[in-house]
Amino acid sequence: MAYSPVTKPCKRPRSIQSEHRSFQAAWEEEYLFVEWPKEKATCLLCKEKVNVLMRYNLERHYKTRHASYSENFPLHSQLRSAKVASLKQTLLSQQKLFLCQMKESEAVTEASFKICYLLAKHKKPFTEAELVKKCFLSAAEILFENYSNKSSILKEIGALQLSDSTCARRIEAMGENIQEPVIKAVRQSPFFSIAMDESTDVGDVAQLLVWVRYLDQSLHPKEELLCLLPLHGHTRGEDILDSICNYFETHHIPLDMLVSITTDGAPAMGWHEAAENPTGELSLRGHSLPPHGVSSLSLRLVRGAYPLPPREPGPLSADLELLRADH
């Protein structure tokens, strides 16, 4: 009978992070290195970086590249200490200049975002961003005529990135950043309701706008635009349903918490009575909704899939008017 050899469990390979190496202060004067950036060493003479903080690595670099330096600046001498302090100050000045340039670049980008936000908020075309920049430059020429830093101001304004394609990217990024907190808040809400309206854009594409009303963490009601869903092809009730349900499933929004659906009364969103379900319960792909939570004209989708209570005068009529006014 053959036996297979017993294999020992393999040890995990060593990693730099697990060793938690730290930079030693004595290496500054001994090998002319400083810790920059974090957990890395930078040579004060050639600015080359050493990724692994080991004495051997720093010593090898120093003896290979700067062996003659010890002749002019002997180790543990005042001359060497003064030279190291001077080199550190030079590196610090370069770092400050680099950080200042980064902050200027960030300020220009932030200003570009704010201008794009105002254009989108006031429904202006993206091509007007370049006009805003020209107006900004023309006004700055006059307003800062007697300022000593006028050229710097005009340079910063000229660095603004406001092309139409840049504006489109900026607004898309802001839209995603705004949408995620709303989706997260809807998921955490104990219940929510939606209102929908379908229209056609300039490109002849049907767009479904979905508003949501939910409770925040303080149980205060809030209302936000949840999404804008393009409807390519048909705009029947079942197409609207598929778009809504696919969006909720993609973003993991629980349909069980949906208590109200409000529409504009279009035929594709009309009432659908079905005798198959005498309880009058609305169902969205297996998620049941109470009949009193359906407001205005509910989605009329695949026949028999969305049974609703009959349209008879009663308490529901008053609820419809109230919910229409609320939404």
Protein Blocks (a to p, Z undefined) as FASTA:
>chain_A
ZZddddddddddddfklnopacdfklmmmnopacddehiacdfklopacfbdcfklmmmm
mmmmmmmmmmmmcghiaklmmmmmmmmmmmmmmmmmmmmmmmmmmmmmmmmmmmmmmmmm
nopafklmmmmmmmmmmmmmmmmmmpcklmmmmmmmmmpccbfklmmmmmmmmmmmmmmm
mmmmmmmpmbdcddddddddfkopacdddddddddfkopacdddfbdcddehjadfklmm
mmmmmmmmmnopafklpcbdcdehiaklcccddfklmnopaceehiacdfklpgcjdddd
dehklccddddedjklmmmmmmmmmZZ
